[in-house]
Amino acid sequence: MSDPMRPPASQPRPHPAAPRSEPSRSRAALRTAVVWDVLQDALDRRVKATGRQTLDVLDTGGGSGNFAVPVAGLGHRVTVVDPSPNALFALERRAAEAAVADRVRGVQGDARGLFEVVERGGYDAVLCHGVLEYVDDPAEGVRNAVAALRSDGVLSLLAAGLGGAVLARALAGHFTEARQALDDPDGRWGTGDPVPRRFTAEQLTGLVEAAGLRVGSVHGVRVFADLVPGGLVDTQPGAMDALLELEAAAAELAAFHSVATQLHVLGETREADGA
């Protein structure tokens, strides 16, 4: 999905958590810059296609608003569904500090009972970030997210990648755990693994297509960020910017999807794609 207005990979769009004017970028920006770039482009296209400057966005499992608050900062209305009251309280405070409280609404709920708290077919975009790893039925989670979309909506899906976990355990010298993650149906390296489930790019795109959407793009997230020692990045001038640019350049290359810590899939309806 190319966009003539999108900056080249070597010039990643600034993440709201770390503006380009800052001398250095935070680790948080390094972890989310690729996803933010893709998401903001998708929202920009929806604004242009619909002729509406304000979109309705649903963030399932949005927690304290890492994405919801910046999206609201673009002028959109965001509903965050999360099971944690503490996270929703933090969301409220964060939205107030960013002066977007009037555009952010938090409701307690989860992906399985999504339509007990939000309406079907009411959103231009749905964010499903870090949710599929924890739900009992990932396919149901994706179907619910898609059912919340309007007929011309887009889905932003972010989940833990299998290959990144295997590579990380191997590089740490935990070869048995790396092999176990590789062989385990859920991609877990052992009983102490805090992540209940991981995915390959093929599994995620299969879930999106089975739910009736067209896969617009697939990106690897945190391909290098979790492998590079923090001290190396923090002590070398310009290293953070250079690493961000490297992440952006590698994100779209399928060769790196198999080693990414996370995978991002953008799903689009036929109407959203103009087909």
GUFI-289604 format. One line per 10 residues: number of its first residue (from 0); their letters; for each residue y negated, z negated, x of C-alpha. Coordinates in Angstrom, 3 decimals, always signed. Layout:
NUM> A> Y/Z/X ~ ...
***
This chain:
0> MSDPMRPPAS> +0.000/+0.000/+0.000 ~ -2.906/+1.196/+2.075 ~ -6.498/+0.603/+1.059 ~ -9.313/+2.602/+2.651 ~ -11.589/-0.434/+2.302 ~ -9.212/-2.775/+4.107 ~ -10.111/-3.637/+7.731 ~ -7.658/-2.415/+10.381 ~ -4.976/-4.849/+11.510 ~ -6.900/-5.597/+14.689
10> QPRPHPAAPR> -9.816/-6.912/+12.630 ~ -8.310/-9.395/+10.145 ~ -10.437/-10.436/+7.201 ~ -11.835/-13.949/+7.641 ~ -9.939/-16.765/+5.985 ~ -12.082/-19.063/+3.867 ~ -10.830/-22.108/+5.759 ~ -12.122/-20.722/+9.036 ~ -15.075/-18.298/+8.816 ~ -15.486/-15.776/+11.598
20> SEPSRSRAAL> -18.743/-17.441/+12.596 ~ -16.852/-20.478/+13.881 ~ -16.152/-20.442/+17.641 ~ -12.480/-21.193/+17.115 ~ -10.052/-20.986/+14.229 ~ -7.882/-23.750/+12.883 ~ -4.112/-23.888/+12.817 ~ -4.361/-23.779/+9.015 ~ -6.106/-20.418/+9.194 ~ -3.469/-19.147/+11.605
30> RTAVVWDVLQ> -0.748/-20.017/+9.100 ~ -2.418/-18.463/+6.046 ~ -4.689/-15.649/+7.255 ~ -2.193/-12.837/+6.625 ~ -1.448/-14.012/+3.085 ~ -5.127/-14.476/+2.289 ~ -5.940/-10.983/+3.524 ~ -3.287/-9.384/+1.305 ~ -4.162/-11.546/-1.679 ~ -7.889/-10.903/-1.492
40> DALDRRVKAT> -7.286/-7.156/-1.250 ~ -5.044/-7.319/-4.327 ~ -7.674/-9.236/-6.305 ~ -10.376/-6.805/-5.195 ~ -8.280/-3.913/-6.505 ~ -7.774/-5.676/-9.826 ~ -11.522/-6.252/-10.166 ~ -12.162/-2.574/-9.528 ~ -9.391/-1.423/-11.884 ~ -10.325/-3.728/-14.760
50> GRQTLDVLDT> -14.081/-3.571/-14.391 ~ -14.158/-7.371/-14.697 ~ -15.719/-9.417/-11.927 ~ -13.843/-12.544/-13.029 ~ -10.056/-12.525/-13.164 ~ -7.657/-15.117/-14.588 ~ -5.348/-16.374/-11.853 ~ -2.360/-18.694/-12.148 ~ -1.192/-20.663/-9.107 ~ +2.277/-22.097/-9.708
60> GGGSGNFAVP> +3.040/-25.020/-7.414 ~ -0.512/-24.720/-6.113 ~ -0.730/-28.357/-5.049 ~ -4.102/-29.423/-3.724 ~ -5.569/-25.934/-3.908 ~ -5.115/-24.344/-0.482 ~ -5.376/-20.948/-2.150 ~ -6.711/-21.859/-5.596 ~ -10.049/-23.188/-4.361 ~ -10.827/-20.167/-2.117
70> VAGLGHRVTV> -9.806/-17.819/-4.958 ~ -12.173/-19.675/-7.277 ~ -14.785/-19.279/-4.561 ~ -14.509/-15.529/-5.099 ~ -15.615/-16.091/-8.684 ~ -12.253/-16.103/-10.445 ~ -10.848/-18.647/-12.920 ~ -7.774/-20.410/-11.522 ~ -5.178/-22.511/-13.314 ~ -2.988/-24.590/-10.992
80> VDPSPNALFA> +0.386/-25.842/-12.228 ~ +1.989/-28.529/-10.081 ~ +4.422/-31.403/-10.802 ~ +2.551/-33.888/-8.592 ~ -0.320/-35.861/-10.143 ~ -1.487/-36.823/-6.659 ~ -1.741/-33.162/-5.660 ~ -3.690/-32.377/-8.824 ~ -6.071/-35.243/-8.116 ~ -6.638/-33.847/-4.617
90> LERRAAEAAV> -7.176/-30.412/-6.181 ~ -9.869/-31.790/-8.475 ~ -11.661/-33.441/-5.572 ~ -11.362/-30.366/-3.375 ~ -12.690/-28.071/-6.100 ~ -15.650/-30.397/-6.666 ~ -16.468/-30.447/-2.955 ~ -16.397/-26.639/-2.901 ~ -18.618/-26.466/-6.021 ~ -15.989/-24.526/-7.999
100> ADRVRGVQGD> -14.791/-27.298/-10.328 ~ -15.884/-25.286/-13.360 ~ -13.480/-22.483/-12.371 ~ -10.407/-24.558/-11.431 ~ -8.085/-26.230/-13.925 ~ -5.088/-28.322/-12.904 ~ -2.160/-29.015/-15.235 ~ +1.013/-30.970/-14.558 ~ +4.196/-28.931/-14.873 ~ +6.749/-26.870/-12.974
110> ARGLFEVVER> +8.086/-23.336/-12.723 ~ +11.014/-23.966/-15.050 ~ +8.870/-25.301/-17.898 ~ +5.917/-23.071/-17.081 ~ +5.239/-21.955/-20.648 ~ +5.074/-25.473/-21.899 ~ +1.684/-25.719/-20.165 ~ +0.362/-22.141/-19.848 ~ +0.470/-19.027/-21.992 ~ +2.665/-16.004/-21.476
120> GGYDAVLCHG> +0.981/-12.779/-20.459 ~ -2.388/-14.403/-19.867 ~ -3.084/-13.793/-16.177 ~ -4.264/-10.956/-13.963 ~ -2.554/-12.470/-10.928 ~ +0.091/-15.129/-10.357 ~ +0.568/-16.963/-7.077 ~ +4.059/-18.314/-6.432 ~ +3.770/-19.823/-2.960 ~ +6.340/-22.238/-1.564
130> VLEYVDDPAE> +8.086/-22.601/-4.925 ~ +11.327/-20.624/-4.766 ~ +12.675/-22.787/-1.953 ~ +12.792/-25.794/-4.307 ~ +13.645/-24.506/-7.800 ~ +17.208/-24.602/-9.109 ~ +17.158/-20.900/-10.030 ~ +14.880/-18.652/-7.930 ~ +15.506/-15.663/-10.197 ~ +14.310/-17.652/-13.200
140> GVRNAVAALR> +11.266/-18.790/-11.234 ~ +10.294/-15.200/-10.475 ~ +10.945/-14.080/-14.057 ~ +8.683/-16.829/-15.379 ~ +5.951/-15.896/-12.922 ~ +6.174/-12.266/-14.007 ~ +6.174/-13.233/-17.690 ~ +2.848/-14.982/-17.144 ~ +1.266/-11.710/-16.004 ~ -0.734/-9.317/-18.101
150> SDGVLSLLAA> +0.633/-5.781/-18.296 ~ -1.484/-4.758/-15.294 ~ -1.043/-7.882/-13.184 ~ +0.042/-8.644/-9.623 ~ +2.376/-11.282/-8.202 ~ +1.851/-12.955/-4.821 ~ +5.169/-14.418/-3.685 ~ +5.502/-16.520/-0.521 ~ +8.744/-18.164/+0.590 ~ +10.496/-19.484/+3.677
160> GLGGAVLARA> +12.173/-16.851/+5.820 ~ +15.743/-17.235/+7.071 ~ +15.289/-15.483/+10.399 ~ +12.385/-17.629/+11.499 ~ +14.407/-20.817/+11.005 ~ +17.401/-19.438/+12.913 ~ +15.182/-18.339/+15.798 ~ +13.329/-21.663/+15.923 ~ +16.548/-23.712/+16.068 ~ +17.975/-21.454/+18.767
170> LAGHFTEARQ> +14.839/-21.614/+20.930 ~ +14.910/-25.396/+20.624 ~ +18.437/-25.408/+22.014 ~ +20.105/-26.292/+18.690 ~ +22.550/-23.390/+18.764 ~ +25.094/-24.878/+16.349 ~ +22.368/-25.508/+13.785 ~ +21.029/-21.980/+14.277 ~ +24.482/-20.565/+13.582 ~ +24.903/-22.814/+10.554
180> ALDDPDGRWG> +21.596/-21.604/+9.087 ~ +22.673/-18.036/+9.707 ~ +25.977/-18.539/+7.888 ~ +24.813/-20.889/+5.114 ~ +24.245/-19.212/+1.699 ~ +20.927/-21.064/+1.374 ~ +19.900/-20.675/+5.002 ~ +20.024/-24.406/+5.795 ~ +20.762/-25.633/+9.303 ~ +22.190/-29.023/+8.268
190> TGDPVPRRFT> +21.929/-32.056/+6.030 ~ +18.665/-33.038/+7.684 ~ +17.023/-29.716/+6.902 ~ +13.944/-30.417/+4.740 ~ +13.932/-26.928/+3.217 ~ +16.525/-26.480/+0.444 ~ +16.613/-22.696/+0.558 ~ +15.432/-19.742/+2.665 ~ +15.352/-16.027/+2.027 ~ +15.574/-12.643/+3.691
200> AEQLTGLVEA> +13.049/-9.935/+2.861 ~ +15.783/-8.064/+1.005 ~ +16.545/-11.071/-1.174 ~ +12.902/-11.595/-2.122 ~ +12.210/-7.943/-2.880 ~ +15.416/-7.873/-4.928 ~ +14.189/-10.800/-7.033 ~ +10.827/-9.121/-7.594 ~ +12.372/-5.797/-8.592 ~ +14.946/-7.469/-10.848
210> AGLRVGSVHG> +12.056/-9.136/-12.678 ~ +10.576/-5.711/-13.439 ~ +7.876/-5.329/-10.809 ~ +7.356/-2.718/-8.136 ~ +7.169/-4.057/-4.577 ~ +3.712/-3.199/-3.285 ~ +4.050/-4.666/+0.204 ~ +6.071/-7.065/+2.335 ~ +4.545/-9.076/+5.177 ~ +5.967/-11.412/+7.753
220> VRVFADLVPG> +3.940/-14.622/+8.026 ~ +3.812/-16.911/+11.062 ~ +5.830/-14.527/+13.200 ~ +4.482/-16.031/+16.428 ~ +2.370/-19.006/+15.317 ~ +5.227/-21.496/+15.130 ~ +6.717/-20.409/+18.462 ~ +3.593/-20.531/+20.643 ~ +2.839/-23.993/+22.120 ~ -0.291/-25.463/+20.561
230> GLVDTQPGAM> -1.661/-26.510/+23.940 ~ -1.514/-22.936/+25.160 ~ -3.620/-21.694/+22.261 ~ -6.077/-24.584/+22.311 ~ -6.861/-24.442/+26.035 ~ -7.366/-20.706/+26.497 ~ -10.734/-19.283/+25.346 ~ -10.251/-16.664/+22.648 ~ -6.517/-17.337/+22.385 ~ -6.662/-18.310/+18.700
240> DALLELEAAA> -8.475/-15.113/+17.731 ~ -6.084/-13.037/+19.811 ~ -3.064/-14.710/+18.219 ~ -4.505/-14.121/+14.742 ~ -4.928/-10.448/+15.547 ~ -1.373/-10.258/+16.865 ~ -0.055/-11.899/+13.684 ~ -1.975/-9.406/+11.547 ~ -0.690/-6.436/+13.550 ~ +2.949/-7.560/+13.354
250> AELAAFHSVA> +2.899/-8.707/+9.725 ~ +3.486/-5.298/+8.172 ~ +6.136/-4.156/+10.637 ~ +9.631/-4.482/+9.190 ~ +11.027/-5.234/+12.638 ~ +9.267/-8.612/+12.565 ~ +10.184/-9.599/+9.004 ~ +13.563/-10.833/+10.207 ~ +11.993/-13.431/+12.537 ~ +9.038/-14.600/+10.430
260> TQLHVLGETR> +8.802/-18.247/+9.364 ~ +7.655/-17.092/+5.922 ~ +7.790/-13.859/+3.959 ~ +5.105/-12.611/+1.589 ~ +5.869/-10.060/-1.124 ~ +3.247/-8.493/-3.358 ~ +4.712/-7.367/-6.675 ~ +2.816/-5.013/-8.973 ~ +3.309/-3.725/-12.473 ~ +3.271/+0.015/-12.995
270> EADGA> -0.044/-0.313/-14.815 ~ -1.574/-2.245/-11.890 ~ -0.452/+0.463/-9.510 ~ -1.904/+3.162/-11.725 ~ +1.485/+4.828/-12.145
***
